[in-house]
Amino acid sequence: MNKTLICNDENRIKKFLEMADSYFFPALSSRVDISTYSRKLSKNAFNVFIHNGEEDIAHAAVYVNDKVDFKAFLSTICVLPNFQGRGYASKLLNLCIEHAKQKGMQFFELEVDNNNKDAILFYKRKEFEISSSVSDQKSMIMRFKIF
């Protein structure tokens, strides 16, 4: 039986991100120091995991601390390959959006690599729209209006 767990434990976040590193597009470790990133997520983000009784199989983290523009920002979402296609990404995304809504956020944003076609299609099916390109032109910001 899979459980959804809200957990800001730095070591748990780090363990999952290290295990899932190569499944990110591009690899997470090519963009951030995973130890530093895990610490930042544990202190500043809402973290949610799906656990199958043996291991964490999915994780998402969202920042909901923008009290000026009221934008939540999905920093990471990942489902291990053997568990993809079962609705876990949708479940995590919905939990993060609901949390952002409860915190008074009006928009929900994320950054996605321009070449990550599967992720872009997933977010478009969830009614996200392309908001802007990032300055390096390798990624884009997608946005969902909560209210």
Number of C-alpha atoms within 10 A of each C-alpha: 6 14 11 17 13 15 15 20 14 17 13 15 25 19 15 19 24 15 12 19 17 13 14 17 14 14 12 18 15 12 8 11 10 18 16 12 17 24 17 12 22 20 13 15 21 20 24 22 27 21 16 14 10 8 11 21 22 24 27 24 26 26 21 25 17 13 11 7 10 17 23 29 25 21 17 18 20 21 23 17 11 8 13 13 10 10 11 21 21 14 13 23 21 13 17 25 25 14 17 25 18 10 15 18 24 16 19 24 22 21 20 23 17 16 12 13 11 9 14 20 12 13 20 15 10 13 13 19 16 18 14 13 16 14 8 7 10 11 16 19 18 21 22 21 14 15 9
